[in-house]
Amino acid sequence: QVQLVESGGGLEQAGGSLRLSCAASGRTFSSYTMGWFRQAPGKEREFVAAISADGASTYYTDSVKGRFTFSRDIAKNTVYLQMNSLKPEDTAVYYCACGGMTVRDVGAWGQGTQVTVSS
C-alpha cells in the first residue's frame, strides 16, 4: 500500500506560481502512474496531470497545458506539480494520486492540499 502526503498549497495571486509536492511511502512510486487531480467546491474531482511509471510520458488536461509541469525525484520518492501563470479557476483542493489517470483507476489518494488563486 502506498501512502501519499501532499504539501505546498496556499494562497497566490493570479499570475503567480506554486509548487506542490507529494511524498510517497510504502512502495516506490516508480512502479505506478502518478497523478494530480483537483476538486473545486461543488464540482467533481477532475484529472489535472499524470506521469507514466517509467517517467517517459506526461499528460495534462487542456486547461493547464503550458502552465503546469509534472516532475518526479525517484531518490526522494516525491513527485511535484509546478504551477505557473495561475488563474482564479485553478482554485481547488489538489490531490496526489497513485495508479491511474481517472478517478476510478486511482488506488491511493493523498489527503489534499488547498490552492487558492485570487484575482
A tleap script that builds the chain and sets N, CA, C and O, in Angstrom:
source leaprc.protein.ff14SB
mol = sequence {
  NGLN VAL GLN LEU VAL GLU SER GLY GLY GLY
  LEU GLU GLN ALA GLY GLY SER LEU ARG LEU
  SER CYS ALA ALA SER GLY ARG THR PHE SER
  SER TYR THR MET GLY TRP PHE ARG GLN ALA
  PRO GLY LYS GLU ARG GLU PHE VAL ALA ALA
  ILE SER ALA ASP GLY ALA SER THR TYR TYR
  THR ASP SER VAL LYS GLY ARG PHE THR PHE
  SER ARG ASP ILE ALA LYS ASN THR VAL TYR
  LEU GLN MET ASN SER LEU LYS PRO GLU ASP
  THR ALA VAL TYR TYR CYS ALA CYS GLY GLY
  MET THR VAL ARG ASP VAL GLY ALA TRP GLY
  GLN GLY THR GLN VAL THR VAL SER CSER
}
set mol.1.N position { 0.842 -1.189 0.000 }
set mol.1.CA position { 0.000 0.000 0.000 }
set mol.1.C position { 0.883 1.247 0.000 }
set mol.1.O position { 1.846 1.340 0.761 }
set mol.2.N position { 0.541 2.198 -0.862 }
set mol.2.CA position { 1.277 3.454 -0.949 }
set mol.2.C position { 0.576 4.506 -0.115 }
set mol.2.O position { -0.645 4.647 -0.181 }
set mol.3.N position { 1.343 5.245 0.668 }
set mol.3.CA position { 0.815 6.395 1.400 }
set mol.3.C position { 1.359 7.659 0.739 }
set mol.3.O position { 2.538 7.733 0.391 }
set mol.4.N position { 0.486 8.652 0.571 }
set mol.4.CA position { 0.831 9.881 -0.125 }
set mol.4.C position { 0.549 11.077 0.764 }
set mol.4.O position { -0.514 11.168 1.379 }
set mol.5.N position { 1.506 11.996 0.830 }
set mol.5.CA position { 1.343 13.203 1.640 }
set mol.5.C position { 1.709 14.411 0.797 }
set mol.5.O position { 2.853 14.556 0.366 }
set mol.6.N position { 0.726 15.281 0.564 }
set mol.6.CA position { 0.949 16.487 -0.233 }
set mol.6.C position { 1.363 17.656 0.661 }
set mol.6.O position { 1.088 17.690 1.860 }
set mol.7.N position { 2.030 18.601 0.025 }
set mol.7.CA position { 2.356 19.866 0.669 }
set mol.7.C position { 2.548 20.922 -0.411 }
set mol.7.O position { 2.685 20.598 -1.591 }
set mol.8.N position { 2.557 22.180 -0.003 }
set mol.8.CA position { 2.883 23.243 -0.928 }
set mol.8.C position { 1.725 24.102 -1.388 }
set mol.8.O position { 1.928 25.065 -2.127 }
set mol.9.N position { 0.520 23.776 -0.970 }
set mol.9.CA position { -0.605 24.615 -1.357 }
set mol.9.C position { -0.567 25.952 -0.635 }
set mol.9.O position { 0.295 26.192 0.210 }
set mol.10.N position { -1.510 26.817 -0.977 }
set mol.10.CA position { -1.570 28.103 -0.316 }
set mol.10.C position { -2.363 29.104 -1.116 }
set mol.10.O position { -3.102 28.753 -2.036 }
set mol.11.N position { -2.197 30.360 -0.748 }
set mol.11.CA position { -2.882 31.466 -1.409 }
set mol.11.C position { -1.899 32.198 -2.300 }
set mol.11.O position { -0.811 32.576 -1.866 }
set mol.12.N position { -2.290 32.395 -3.546 }
set mol.12.CA position { -1.417 33.086 -4.502 }
set mol.12.C position { -2.272 34.004 -5.354 }
set mol.12.O position { -3.460 33.757 -5.558 }
set mol.13.N position { -1.655 35.061 -5.846 }
set mol.13.CA position { -2.356 35.958 -6.752 }
set mol.13.C position { -2.354 35.398 -8.171 }
set mol.13.O position { -1.485 34.606 -8.537 }
set mol.14.N position { -3.314 35.810 -8.944 }
set mol.14.CA position { -3.358 35.413 -10.351 }
set mol.14.C position { -2.051 35.809 -11.030 }
set mol.14.O position { -1.536 36.908 -10.824 }
set mol.15.N position { -1.529 34.900 -11.837 }
set mol.15.CA position { -0.255 35.122 -12.497 }
set mol.15.C position { 0.939 34.604 -11.729 }
set mol.15.O position { 2.045 34.535 -12.264 }
set mol.16.N position { 0.724 34.242 -10.488 }
set mol.16.CA position { 1.804 33.746 -9.649 }
set mol.16.C position { 2.052 32.257 -9.840 }
set mol.16.O position { 1.488 31.618 -10.728 }
set mol.17.N position { 2.917 31.725 -8.974 }
set mol.17.CA position { 3.320 30.325 -9.081 }
set mol.17.C position { 3.279 29.642 -7.719 }
set mol.17.O position { 3.478 30.271 -6.680 }
set mol.18.N position { 3.018 28.355 -7.753 }
set mol.18.CA position { 3.107 27.493 -6.584 }
set mol.18.C position { 3.685 26.159 -7.025 }
set mol.18.O position { 3.524 25.757 -8.177 }
set mol.19.N position { 4.351 25.480 -6.115 }
set mol.19.CA position { 4.812 24.130 -6.398 }
set mol.19.C position { 4.256 23.182 -5.343 }
set mol.19.O position { 4.470 23.367 -4.145 }
set mol.20.N position { 3.551 22.183 -5.801 }
set mol.20.CA position { 3.019 21.153 -4.924 }
set mol.20.C position { 3.979 19.976 -4.890 }
set mol.20.O position { 4.592 19.625 -5.898 }
set mol.21.N position { 4.097 19.377 -3.725 }
set mol.21.CA position { 4.924 18.185 -3.561 }
set mol.21.C position { 4.062 17.045 -3.043 }
set mol.21.O position { 3.080 17.264 -2.334 }
set mol.22.N position { 4.437 15.842 -3.402 }
set mol.22.CA position { 3.741 14.656 -2.915 }
set mol.22.C position { 4.794 13.600 -2.594 }
set mol.22.O position { 5.444 13.057 -3.487 }
set mol.23.N position { 4.946 13.323 -1.315 }
set mol.23.CA position { 5.902 12.316 -0.874 }
set mol.23.C position { 5.197 10.980 -0.702 }
set mol.23.O position { 4.164 10.882 -0.041 }
set mol.24.N position { 5.774 9.965 -1.307 }
set mol.24.CA position { 5.195 8.632 -1.243 }
set mol.24.C position { 5.988 7.742 -0.299 }
set mol.24.O position { 7.214 7.834 -0.231 }
set mol.25.N position { 5.301 6.897 0.416 }
set mol.25.CA position { 5.956 5.920 1.277 }
set mol.25.C position { 5.213 4.606 1.159 }
set mol.25.O position { 4.063 4.561 0.724 }
set mol.26.N position { 5.875 3.553 1.547 }
set mol.26.CA position { 5.257 2.245 1.467 }
set mol.26.C position { 5.744 1.463 0.267 }
set mol.26.O position { 6.128 0.300 0.390 }
set mol.27.N position { 5.729 2.092 -0.885 }
set mol.27.CA position { 6.255 1.476 -2.095 }
set mol.27.C position { 6.816 2.571 -2.975 }
set mol.27.O position { 6.381 3.721 -2.905 }
set mol.28.N position { 7.781 2.213 -3.803 }
set mol.28.CA position { 8.334 3.217 -4.695 }
set mol.28.C position { 7.317 3.552 -5.772 }
set mol.28.O position { 6.715 2.667 -6.379 }
set mol.29.N position { 7.136 4.850 -5.997 }
set mol.29.CA position { 6.108 5.251 -6.956 }
set mol.29.C position { 6.526 4.990 -8.386 }
set mol.29.O position { 5.698 5.097 -9.291 }
set mol.30.N position { 7.793 4.647 -8.622 }
set mol.30.CA position { 8.254 4.427 -9.996 }
set mol.30.C position { 7.622 3.178 -10.609 }
set mol.30.O position { 7.831 2.895 -11.788 }
set mol.31.N position { 6.856 2.436 -9.825 }
set mol.31.CA position { 6.133 1.290 -10.369 }
set mol.31.C position { 4.729 1.659 -10.823 }
set mol.31.O position { 4.007 0.814 -11.351 }
set mol.32.N position { 4.336 2.911 -10.625 }
set mol.32.CA position { 2.949 3.306 -10.866 }
set mol.32.C position { 2.863 4.584 -11.675 }
set mol.32.O position { 3.768 5.419 -11.657 }
set mol.33.N position { 1.755 4.716 -12.382 }
set mol.33.CA position { 1.381 6.018 -12.900 }
set mol.33.C position { 1.014 6.895 -11.713 }
set mol.33.O position { 0.245 6.483 -10.845 }
set mol.34.N position { 1.563 8.098 -11.676 }
set mol.34.CA position { 1.253 9.049 -10.610 }
set mol.34.C position { 0.514 10.228 -11.212 }
set mol.34.O position { 0.797 10.653 -12.332 }
set mol.35.N position { -0.434 10.747 -10.457 }
set mol.35.CA position { -1.243 11.822 -10.998 }
set mol.35.C position { -1.579 12.891 -9.986 }
set mol.35.O position { -1.409 12.718 -8.779 }
set mol.36.N position { -2.063 14.007 -10.517 }
set mol.36.CA position { -2.641 15.064 -9.706 }
set mol.36.C position { -4.073 15.288 -10.188 }
set mol.36.O position { -4.341 15.362 -11.387 }
set mol.37.N position { -4.964 15.391 -9.242 }
set mol.37.CA position { -6.354 15.708 -9.510 }
set mol.37.C position { -6.710 16.941 -8.678 }
set mol.37.O position { -5.977 17.316 -7.763 }
set mol.38.N position { -7.827 17.554 -9.002 }
set mol.38.CA position { -8.289 18.679 -8.201 }
set mol.38.C position { -9.811 18.667 -8.106 }
set mol.38.O position { -10.513 18.131 -8.964 }
set mol.39.N position { -10.283 19.274 -7.039 }
set mol.39.CA position { -11.726 19.347 -6.833 }
set mol.39.C position { -12.074 20.726 -6.303 }
set mol.39.O position { -11.650 21.119 -5.216 }
set mol.40.N position { -12.853 21.451 -7.089 }
set mol.40.CA position { -13.336 22.765 -6.693 }
set mol.40.C position { -14.666 22.602 -5.962 }
set mol.40.O position { -15.344 21.591 -6.142 }
set mol.41.N position { -15.049 23.580 -5.138 }
set mol.41.CA position { -16.321 23.481 -4.408 }
set mol.41.C position { -17.496 23.256 -5.343 }
set mol.41.O position { -17.669 23.973 -6.328 }
set mol.42.N position { -18.297 22.258 -5.024 }
set mol.42.CA position { -19.480 21.977 -5.821 }
set mol.42.C position { -19.231 21.256 -7.122 }
set mol.42.O position { -20.160 21.032 -7.899 }
set mol.43.N position { -17.982 20.889 -7.371 }
set mol.43.CA position { -17.649 20.207 -8.631 }
set mol.43.C position { -17.058 18.835 -8.353 }
set mol.43.O position { -16.616 18.535 -7.244 }
set mol.44.N position { -17.064 18.015 -9.389 }
set mol.44.CA position { -16.477 16.694 -9.264 }
set mol.44.C position { -14.950 16.778 -9.325 }
set mol.44.O position { -14.380 17.724 -9.868 }
set mol.45.N position { -14.323 15.780 -8.761 }
set mol.45.CA position { -12.865 15.698 -8.829 }
set mol.45.C position { -12.466 15.460 -10.285 }
set mol.45.O position { -13.054 14.628 -10.975 }
set mol.46.N position { -11.453 16.207 -10.739 }
set mol.46.CA position { -11.041 16.106 -12.135 }
set mol.46.C position { -9.542 15.877 -12.269 }
set mol.46.O position { -8.745 16.268 -11.415 }
set mol.47.N position { -9.196 15.236 -13.360 }
set mol.47.CA position { -7.801 14.972 -13.675 }
set mol.47.C position { -7.092 16.270 -14.033 }
set mol.47.O position { -7.652 17.126 -14.716 }
set mol.48.N position { -5.844 16.410 -13.562 }
set mol.48.CA position { -5.029 17.573 -13.900 }
set mol.48.C position { -3.799 17.158 -14.699 }
set mol.48.O position { -3.554 17.681 -15.786 }
set mol.49.N position { -3.030 16.224 -14.162 }
set mol.49.CA position { -1.776 15.841 -14.812 }
set mol.49.C position { -1.359 14.464 -14.313 }
set mol.49.O position { -1.788 14.011 -13.252 }
set mol.50.N position { -0.506 13.804 -15.108 }
set mol.50.CA position { -0.002 12.491 -14.713 }
set mol.50.C position { 1.365 12.269 -15.344 }
set mol.50.O position { 1.745 12.913 -16.321 }
set mol.51.N position { 2.081 11.334 -14.745 }
set mol.51.CA position { 3.364 10.905 -15.296 }
set mol.51.C position { 3.362 9.389 -15.324 }
set mol.51.O position { 2.905 8.747 -14.378 }
set mol.52.N position { 3.869 8.816 -16.402 }
set mol.52.CA position { 3.866 7.370 -16.536 }
set mol.52.C position { 4.838 6.730 -15.548 }
set mol.52.O position { 5.711 7.402 -14.998 }
set mol.53.N position { 4.680 5.437 -15.332 }
set mol.53.CA position { 5.513 4.735 -14.359 }
set mol.53.C position { 6.996 4.821 -14.708 }
set mol.53.O position { 7.843 4.905 -13.818 }
set mol.54.N position { 7.307 4.800 -15.999 }
set mol.54.CA position { 8.714 4.884 -16.395 }
set mol.54.C position { 9.212 6.319 -16.497 }
set mol.54.O position { 10.382 6.558 -16.797 }
set mol.55.N position { 8.329 7.262 -16.249 }
set mol.55.CA position { 8.722 8.666 -16.275 }
set mol.55.C position { 8.903 9.248 -17.657 }
set mol.55.O position { 9.285 10.411 -17.794 }
set mol.56.N position { 8.637 8.463 -18.682 }
set mol.56.CA position { 8.906 8.912 -20.049 }
set mol.56.C position { 7.825 9.822 -20.604 }
set mol.56.O position { 8.077 10.596 -21.528 }
set mol.57.N position { 6.624 9.735 -20.050 }
set mol.57.CA position { 5.498 10.487 -20.610 }
set mol.57.C position { 4.763 11.252 -19.524 }
set mol.57.O position { 4.584 10.773 -18.404 }
set mol.58.N position { 4.341 12.461 -19.890 }
set mol.58.CA position { 3.490 13.257 -19.007 }
set mol.58.C position { 2.219 13.628 -19.750 }
set mol.58.O position { 2.207 13.731 -20.977 }
set mol.59.N position { 1.178 13.821 -19.009 }
set mol.59.CA position { -0.126 14.095 -19.569 }
set mol.59.C position { -0.751 15.253 -18.789 }
set mol.59.O position { -0.585 15.359 -17.574 }
set mol.60.N position { -1.466 16.112 -19.504 }
set mol.60.CA position { -2.074 17.272 -18.859 }
set mol.60.C position { -3.468 17.499 -19.410 }
set mol.60.O position { -3.728 17.267 -20.591 }
set mol.61.N position { -4.348 17.947 -18.557 }
set mol.61.CA position { -5.628 18.388 -19.061 }
set mol.61.C position { -5.421 19.689 -19.826 }
set mol.61.O position { -4.495 20.444 -19.532 }
set mol.62.N position { -6.273 19.951 -20.798 }
set mol.62.CA position { -6.053 21.073 -21.710 }
set mol.62.C position { -5.912 22.411 -20.976 }
set mol.62.O position { -5.117 23.258 -21.386 }
set mol.63.N position { -6.663 22.605 -19.915 }
set mol.63.CA position { -6.684 23.913 -19.254 }
set mol.63.C position { -5.378 24.266 -18.550 }
set mol.63.O position { -5.169 25.424 -18.191 }
set mol.64.N position { -4.494 23.286 -18.347 }
set mol.64.CA position { -3.235 23.582 -17.649 }
set mol.64.C position { -2.016 23.403 -18.545 }
set mol.64.O position { -0.895 23.686 -18.121 }
set mol.65.N position { -2.213 22.945 -19.759 }
set mol.65.CA position { -1.083 22.746 -20.667 }
set mol.65.C position { -0.323 24.047 -20.871 }
set mol.65.O position { -0.921 25.101 -21.087 }
set mol.66.N position { 0.998 23.961 -20.800 }
set mol.66.CA position { 1.832 25.135 -20.961 }
set mol.66.C position { 2.018 25.927 -19.689 }
set mol.66.O position { 2.861 26.823 -19.641 }
set mol.67.N position { 1.243 25.618 -18.644 }
set mol.67.CA position { 1.356 26.349 -17.377 }
set mol.67.C position { 1.834 25.448 -16.245 }
set mol.67.O position { 2.573 25.898 -15.369 }
set mol.68.N position { 1.430 24.200 -16.249 }
set mol.68.CA position { 1.782 23.260 -15.173 }
set mol.68.C position { 2.809 22.265 -15.692 }
set mol.68.O position { 2.795 21.894 -16.866 }
set mol.69.N position { 3.694 21.842 -14.808 }
set mol.69.CA position { 4.703 20.846 -15.153 }
set mol.69.C position { 4.786 19.792 -14.060 }
set mol.69.O position { 4.936 20.110 -12.880 }
set mol.70.N position { 4.689 18.548 -14.464 }
set mol.70.CA position { 4.754 17.405 -13.544 }
set mol.70.C position { 6.169 16.842 -13.606 }
set mol.70.O position { 6.689 16.581 -14.691 }
set mol.71.N position { 6.782 16.658 -12.459 }
set mol.71.CA position { 8.119 16.066 -12.426 }
set mol.71.C position { 8.224 15.129 -11.230 }
set mol.71.O position { 7.337 15.084 -10.377 }
set mol.72.N position { 9.315 14.387 -11.183 }
set mol.72.CA position { 9.487 13.470 -10.057 }
set mol.72.C position { 10.966 13.340 -9.700 }
set mol.72.O position { 11.849 13.560 -10.529 }
set mol.73.N position { 11.205 12.977 -8.450 }
set mol.73.CA position { 12.544 12.713 -7.935 }
set mol.73.C position { 12.501 11.318 -7.326 }
set mol.73.O position { 12.010 11.124 -6.214 }
set mol.74.N position { 13.023 10.353 -8.076 }
set mol.74.CA position { 12.949 8.969 -7.623 }
set mol.74.C position { 13.712 8.773 -6.320 }
set mol.74.O position { 13.259 8.035 -5.445 }
set mol.75.N position { 14.853 9.419 -6.179 }
set mol.75.CA position { 15.666 9.255 -4.968 }
set mol.75.C position { 14.891 9.695 -3.725 }
set mol.75.O position { 15.069 9.133 -2.644 }
set mol.76.N position { 14.027 10.706 -3.886 }
set mol.76.CA position { 13.248 11.206 -2.756 }
set mol.76.C position { 11.853 10.598 -2.716 }
set mol.76.O position { 11.075 10.862 -1.800 }
set mol.77.N position { 11.542 9.775 -3.725 }
set mol.77.CA position { 10.201 9.187 -3.831 }
set mol.77.C position { 9.129 10.268 -3.751 }
set mol.77.O position { 8.125 10.121 -3.055 }
set mol.78.N position { 9.360 11.334 -4.466 }
set mol.78.CA position { 8.497 12.511 -4.418 }
set mol.78.C position { 8.176 12.970 -5.830 }
set mol.78.O position { 9.035 12.963 -6.712 }
set mol.79.N position { 6.928 13.369 -6.031 }
set mol.79.CA position { 6.530 13.980 -7.287 }
set mol.79.C position { 6.132 15.423 -7.022 }
set mol.79.O position { 5.782 15.799 -5.903 }
set mol.80.N position { 6.195 16.221 -8.081 }
set mol.80.CA position { 5.943 17.647 -7.954 }
set mol.80.C position { 4.994 18.119 -9.044 }
set mol.80.O position { 4.942 17.549 -10.134 }
set mol.81.N position { 4.256 19.158 -8.736 }
set mol.81.CA position { 3.462 19.841 -9.744 }
set mol.81.C position { 3.811 21.321 -9.659 }
set mol.81.O position { 3.402 22.015 -8.728 }
set mol.82.N position { 4.566 21.793 -10.634 }
set mol.82.CA position { 4.904 23.203 -10.716 }
set mol.82.C position { 3.781 23.915 -11.450 }
set mol.82.O position { 3.467 23.585 -12.593 }
set mol.83.N position { 3.185 24.882 -10.792 }
set mol.83.CA position { 2.038 25.585 -11.366 }
set mol.83.C position { 2.412 27.042 -11.578 }
set mol.83.O position { 2.651 27.774 -10.617 }
set mol.84.N position { 2.460 27.458 -12.819 }
set mol.84.CA position { 2.792 28.837 -13.182 }
set mol.84.C position { 1.585 29.521 -13.807 }
set mol.84.O position { 0.613 28.873 -14.193 }
set mol.85.N position { 1.669 30.823 -13.897 }
set mol.85.CA position { 0.594 31.616 -14.512 }
set mol.85.C position { -0.766 31.212 -13.952 }
set mol.85.O position { -1.714 30.972 -14.700 }
set mol.86.N position { -0.844 31.143 -12.654 }
set mol.86.CA position { -2.065 30.674 -12.004 }
set mol.86.C position { -3.252 31.577 -12.312 }
set mol.86.O position { -3.118 32.791 -12.468 }
set mol.87.N position { -4.407 30.948 -12.393 }
set mol.87.CA position { -5.658 31.643 -12.671 }
set mol.87.C position { -6.639 31.369 -11.528 }
set mol.87.O position { -6.528 30.346 -10.852 }
set mol.88.N position { -7.596 32.273 -11.308 }
set mol.88.CA position { -8.598 32.021 -10.261 }
set mol.88.C position { -9.313 30.684 -10.443 }
set mol.88.O position { -9.685 30.047 -9.457 }
set mol.89.N position { -9.509 30.254 -11.674 }
set mol.89.CA position { -10.189 28.983 -11.914 }
set mol.89.C position { -9.342 27.769 -11.547 }
set mol.89.O position { -9.825 26.638 -11.605 }
set mol.90.N position { -8.090 27.991 -11.172 }
set mol.90.CA position { -7.257 26.888 -10.666 }
set mol.90.C position { -7.523 26.623 -9.185 }
set mol.90.O position { -7.016 25.651 -8.626 }
set mol.91.N position { -8.302 27.471 -8.562 }
set mol.91.CA position { -8.619 27.294 -7.145 }
set mol.91.C position { -9.340 25.979 -6.906 }
set mol.91.O position { -10.381 25.709 -7.506 }
set mol.92.N position { -8.777 25.165 -6.024 }
set mol.92.CA position { -9.339 23.843 -5.734 }
set mol.92.C position { -8.493 23.171 -4.662 }
set mol.92.O position { -7.429 23.663 -4.288 }
set mol.93.N position { -8.980 22.054 -4.182 }
set mol.93.CA position { -8.150 21.154 -3.385 }
set mol.93.C position { -7.459 20.217 -4.364 }
set mol.93.O position { -8.110 19.580 -5.192 }
set mol.94.N position { -6.150 20.136 -4.265 }
set mol.94.CA position { -5.361 19.309 -5.167 }
set mol.94.C position { -4.967 18.010 -4.453 }
set mol.94.O position { -4.500 18.021 -3.313 }
set mol.95.N position { -5.167 16.908 -5.152 }
set mol.95.CA position { -4.903 15.592 -4.598 }
set mol.95.C position { -3.846 14.867 -5.412 }
set mol.95.O position { -3.914 14.812 -6.640 }
set mol.96.N position { -2.892 14.325 -4.726 }
set mol.96.CA position { -1.930 13.423 -5.344 }
set mol.96.C position { -2.560 12.046 -5.433 }
set mol.96.O position { -3.308 11.648 -4.540 }
set mol.97.N position { -2.268 11.314 -6.497 }
set mol.97.CA position { -2.925 10.036 -6.716 }
set mol.97.C position { -1.952 9.027 -7.294 }
set mol.97.O position { -1.002 9.375 -7.994 }
set mol.98.N position { -2.212 7.792 -6.987 }
set mol.98.CA position { -1.329 6.709 -7.449 }
set mol.98.C position { -2.162 5.664 -8.168 }
set mol.98.O position { -3.167 5.192 -7.637 }
set mol.99.N position { -1.751 5.302 -9.369 }
set mol.99.CA position { -2.349 4.148 -10.021 }
set mol.99.C position { -3.109 4.411 -11.288 }
set mol.99.O position { -3.368 3.463 -12.030 }
set mol.100.N position { -3.487 5.646 -11.590 }
set mol.100.CA position { -4.247 5.841 -12.810 }
set mol.100.C position { -4.508 7.289 -13.135 }
set mol.100.O position { -4.139 8.196 -12.388 }
set mol.101.N position { -5.157 7.486 -14.272 }
set mol.101.CA position { -5.469 8.824 -14.757 }
set mol.101.C position { -6.953 9.131 -14.713 }
set mol.101.O position { -7.393 10.181 -15.181 }
set mol.102.N position { -7.711 8.228 -14.157 }
set mol.102.CA position { -9.121 8.502 -13.911 }
set mol.102.C position { -9.408 8.226 -12.441 }
set mol.102.O position { -8.704 7.444 -11.802 }
set mol.103.N position { -10.433 8.864 -11.912 }
set mol.103.CA position { -10.778 8.675 -10.506 }
set mol.103.C position { -11.003 7.201 -10.208 }
set mol.103.O position { -10.603 6.696 -9.159 }
set mol.104.N position { -11.649 6.520 -11.146 }
set mol.104.CA position { -11.972 5.107 -10.923 }
set mol.104.C position { -10.725 4.233 -10.816 }
set mol.104.O position { -10.719 3.237 -10.093 }
set mol.105.N position { -9.657 4.615 -11.548 }
set mol.105.CA position { -8.465 3.773 -11.596 }
set mol.105.C position { -7.469 4.057 -10.473 }
set mol.105.O position { -6.548 3.272 -10.250 }
set mol.106.N position { -7.644 5.165 -9.771 }
set mol.106.CA position { -6.701 5.519 -8.714 }
set mol.106.C position { -6.830 4.547 -7.546 }
set mol.106.O position { -7.931 4.238 -7.092 }
set mol.107.N position { -5.680 4.075 -7.071 }
set mol.107.CA position { -5.665 3.125 -5.969 }
set mol.107.C position { -5.374 3.754 -4.624 }
set mol.107.O position { -5.730 3.196 -3.585 }
set mol.108.N position { -4.732 4.909 -4.631 }
set mol.108.CA position { -4.406 5.582 -3.374 }
set mol.108.C position { -4.428 7.084 -3.586 }
set mol.108.O position { -3.982 7.588 -4.617 }
set mol.109.N position { -4.952 7.791 -2.596 }
set mol.109.CA position { -5.063 9.250 -2.638 }
set mol.109.C position { -4.316 9.872 -1.472 }
set mol.109.O position { -4.219 9.290 -0.392 }
set mol.110.N position { -3.789 11.069 -1.712 }
set mol.110.CA position { -3.295 11.862 -0.609 }
set mol.110.C position { -4.449 12.568 0.075 }
set mol.110.O position { -5.605 12.427 -0.326 }
set mol.111.N position { -4.129 13.327 1.107 }
set mol.111.CA position { -5.176 13.982 1.892 }
set mol.111.C position { -5.673 15.268 1.243 }
set mol.111.O position { -6.726 15.786 1.615 }
set mol.112.N position { -4.925 15.782 0.284 }
set mol.112.CA position { -5.307 17.001 -0.417 }
set mol.112.C position { -4.645 18.235 0.164 }
set mol.112.O position { -4.353 18.296 1.359 }
set mol.113.N position { -4.413 19.208 -0.687 }
set mol.113.CA position { -3.854 20.492 -0.257 }
set mol.113.C position { -4.599 21.605 -0.995 }
set mol.113.O position { -4.828 21.526 -2.202 }
set mol.114.N position { -4.965 22.632 -0.251 }
set mol.114.CA position { -5.777 23.712 -0.819 }
set mol.114.C position { -4.910 24.685 -1.604 }
set mol.114.O position { -3.864 25.133 -1.134 }
set mol.115.N position { -5.365 24.998 -2.804 }
set mol.115.CA position { -4.755 26.047 -3.628 }
set mol.115.C position { -5.827 27.097 -3.890 }
set mol.115.O position { -6.893 26.789 -4.423 }
set mol.116.N position { -5.543 28.318 -3.518 }
set mol.116.CA position { -6.475 29.421 -3.732 }
set mol.116.C position { -5.767 30.510 -4.522 }
set mol.116.O position { -4.707 30.992 -4.123 }
set mol.117.N position { -6.362 30.890 -5.645 }
set mol.117.CA position { -5.787 31.918 -6.507 }
set mol.117.C position { -6.729 33.118 -6.506 }
set mol.117.O position { -7.890 33.006 -6.899 }
set mol.118.N position { -6.232 34.243 -6.070 }
set mol.118.CA position { -7.051 35.450 -6.015 }
set mol.118.C position { -6.861 36.276 -7.279 }
set mol.118.O position { -5.790 36.290 -7.885 }
set mol.119.N position { -7.931 36.961 -7.656 }
set mol.119.CA position { -7.877 37.766 -8.890 }
set mol.119.C position { -7.367 39.165 -8.614 }
set mol.119.O position { -7.258 39.975 -9.534 }
savepdb mol mol.pdb
quit
